[in-house]
Amino acid sequence: MANHDLVLGHGENPELALGQNHHEFGQDHGLGLGHSHELVLGHAHDHDLVLGQSHEHEHDHDLGLGHHHDSQLVLRHDHHGHTSELALGQGHDEDPHSLDGQGHDELGMTENHELTLADTHHLDVDHNMDQLSLEQAHVLALQPAHDFSHGPLAVAPVVQSRKMVVSPEFQLVVGQEFPDVMSCRRAIRNTAIACHFEIQTVKSDKTRFTAKCAAEGCPWRIHAAKLPGVPTFSIRTIHDNHSCVGINHLGHQQASVQWVANTVEERLRENPHCKPKEILEEIHKSHGITLSYKQAWRGKERIMAAVRGSFEEGYRLLPEYCRQVERTNPGSFACVYGNPVDNCFRRLFISFHASIYGFVNACRPLIGLDRTILKNKYLGTLLLATGFDGDGALFPLAFGVVDEETDDNWIWFLSELHELLEKNTENMPRLTILSDRRKGIIDGVDFSFPTAFHGHCMRSLSETFRKEFNNSVLVNLLWEAANALTVIEFETKLLEIEDTSPEAVCWIRRLPPRLWATAYFEGTRYGHLTANITESLNSWILDASGLPIIQMMECIRRQLMTWFNERREASMQWTTILVPAAERRVQEAIERARGYQVARANEAEFEVISPHEGTNIVDIRNRCCLCRGWQLYGVPCAHGVAALLSCRQNVHRYTESCFTVATYRKTYSQTIHPIPDKTLWNEMYDPGQAEENKVDIIINPPKSLRPPGRPRKKRIRAEDRGRIKRVVHCSRCNQTGHFRTTCAAPI
């Protein structure tokens, strides 16, 4: 046999190895190893037990045991007397063949042809694990055998103890005291995790706690008891030596969800957006254990619930939160509705007075509707209604939270929106509303805003078109057709689409152009074709959508409060008459107007001739142009600017008032005030008033829970839910419903 290894030891430290040294061993005993073999016993790095062949003596075989530097154990075989001796020697200068006078064990062959280590091998490792001593004589009996290569090799077990050296933070000593039993258990658990062994509770009650090492036969044990007359616990006895190898698997029995929460609490308070994957990496780096993703996620949720409140508490406090919104921001509108049967949450509507005032008195009469799915424990949908300020930025007007997105909930939301506008304006403006035109929104607009112009959001329309035809060129042409100002330009773009794909033109013509094309739209959109509100607010609205409902609404309120203040302060630095976006548009029109020829018909009518655009008629009294740019955008077009400059009129006076800096400042003139922490809500009232204003309604969480699995990252739009999928055809079996690559039909 080429190589025989015998390894005896504990953990990674002591080894007993039978190796190879390219020599013959034992000719008279019939022991054929093919090569000389070494027997090594000792520490993994420092201590060797060597069974070898002397190069100088052909008939003497030595077995050496000892430290690499100091000690040597020699086995000598005498061919004449048929005896083998095992001796432990010291020093480098002693003759390995002269074993007289030294203690030795006998080596012999048994009748069963086995090489055995008779008696127990007791290895004692000191606390620092840097020394290995042989406390007891080792009897190695070798008896005659015909062929050692076929005989079994039996080794008696090595009994070894280990004592872990840990940092003082996790060290347990007799007499150590703890405030209570939970603190005692927590300290023992932390020590077990730090030392990489698991514990098993033997007894735990109000006065005693006893635990042992979970490994079978390990003597480690600890006992703590309550001191008389005080709640303090003290360690009474502890056996801190281990005979086990510790845990040999991933994870740890004592690494509970609460332990994970306590471990990462400080980090989560500093960075609430820390992901479970980052928590797992930190625990593995700090404690050397690998936990499951679910444990990290549950630990984070437990800390987040303590920091921001639970999801259930958020719904329960909603009635009082609405009262706080109306108290701290007078003129605001906040109400919550529950199911009358079980008081489960159904709807929440909030609009701050500052938003209502800015929209009614300074914003364009244009509203966009959108929604986003909540990512919290109980799901739900956040409905949004936003206006647009004079500089083109979103101006959030109202928010609604519903248990699910249904037609009834959209109708309710739009009725609440109409009510708050009606209360804050003498004459309801004729609005232009942009949305994805799902049935609930259409019905809600028809019911609450019957005179409004309702346009289709081009973002959702183009996404549906892209999915149907998957051609970026066609999508770009669709947008150009939507932006066309005149009917002639619109029809020209459709002809270009028809040249590329006749099917695409048929798809487009099924949509009434008055709902989406600027050339046919009857209302005024001021250049806004989309209502993709949540995509514009994507930087923070998605983070807020995963919080408990009150925390989410507070996140939205703080963002609005910051926006109002920042935009108000920024507008104070503007020195122009118009807001920056409108000022740039006017300057571009002035540059283009330099090459136009102007002929005046009367005090209001002008004929503007362009070398590339032909002739356009401008009426400065009615603020309109034949190109329709002036009336659609509210800012004089290049033809209008040419006419105004020809009669020395101030161009800025002929823009819509919503584009002036003065109106913009009025938009953000009101303040969204902070709301105190929930712990101070009762202190805001006098004792008698607190009882009088106490809200008796309790809102329970909705019955819809988040389904298992990873949530969708891409939103499914309403128009896609009922869309008929394209029928696919298999070219292999001539059947429908699958492709050739997935065909399983036998051919």
Order of alpha helices (4+ residues) and beta strands (2+ residues): beta-beta-beta-beta-beta-beta-beta-beta-beta-beta-beta-beta-beta-beta-alpha-beta-beta-beta-beta-alpha-alpha-alpha-alpha-alpha-beta-beta-alpha-beta-beta-beta-alpha-beta-alpha-beta-alpha-alpha-alpha-alpha-alpha-alpha-alpha-alpha-beta-beta-beta-beta-alpha-alpha-alpha-alpha-alpha
